[in-house]
Amino acid sequence: MKVMTTHLRKLVCAVAIAGTAGASMSSFAADCPIPGNLRVVIGSTSTGGDTYQNSSIVADHLAEKLDINAKVDAVGAMAGFRALDRSRNGNTVMIFHDQAYLGNLYGVNGYDDIFEKYIVGPTVAINPGNAYLVPKDSPYQNIDEVIAAAGEGEEIRVAIQPGGVSEIGFSALKNAVKVEHPGMEDNVIAVNTGSQADKNQLLFDDMADVINGSVQANEQYTRLSEDDQKAMRFVWLTARNETIKQTNEEGMGKTSREDLLQYVNPNVTVPQSESQNFTFDKEFFFLYNKDMNPEIVSCIDTALEEIYAQGDIQEQQKKSFFIPNFKPSSEAQAYLKDKRDQYKTIIKNIK
């Protein structure tokens, strides 16, 4: 009888705890004034790229936390901004990356100042894979030799997609030549193109000396033998050293974390000024309509803070070669604005 009483008490306790947890979750969801389903537009039209992949991870966790339906919609930058402009009630939000403000700095049509036109929301992750590569049989063994060659009068053709993340490393490279070899920076020449496949093809066809790529998209080519036309080598990853150190030990493909660390500061240096080296982390963050209910901003901040405190999302992001990087809206706004201003100086310097 005593044993049955003990079991009964434990059962009552467990039900009470479960009921409390359920009430807490329901209360949290009920207190969040998101009207109906949440549409998450992204600044990419690809459902196979990093923006979609990362946004889906975040949206799924957010939907579960708030007990809502959340759908990621790969509409592209211009359509995404327009959707955001129309949505004041908070049922449409945007997840994008540094392209959102770099496009404005580079004067790309349709890119307004996000810090003026929208509410900048929380950061959620970093893609540490932004990279620059050369053919495996290139005479340039590292980025120092690329900078030195431009300083000595050689033309260095760099294949990029203009107006954003792809171009900021090119701007930094051009600026580095100006810092170390004043007056020779025009030897770094942009070969403007489109997709990653287009940039790769320019390298295969010997129409570019260096290309912008990524660890995710290009690591497979670095494993080819030197006599293969498609073989290439990393010479520079723009990410911070501490960012790469947070990746899983196995790295990406057959390139380990230790291998990747060879291509970042301080092993690779691209001078930003006489006292500072350039780094760039590709960071993902939320954007909201300027007139959206501030309670929704606060609700998403709180939900994400709890999600990241729990820890499951970090595991999922790192498996997909993202670095978890949650900053609440107020902190993210100041951080990203400062980041924007640093890159604005570099772009202005080479113009």
Disulfide bonds with the S-S distance in Angstrom:
Cys32-Cys299 1.81
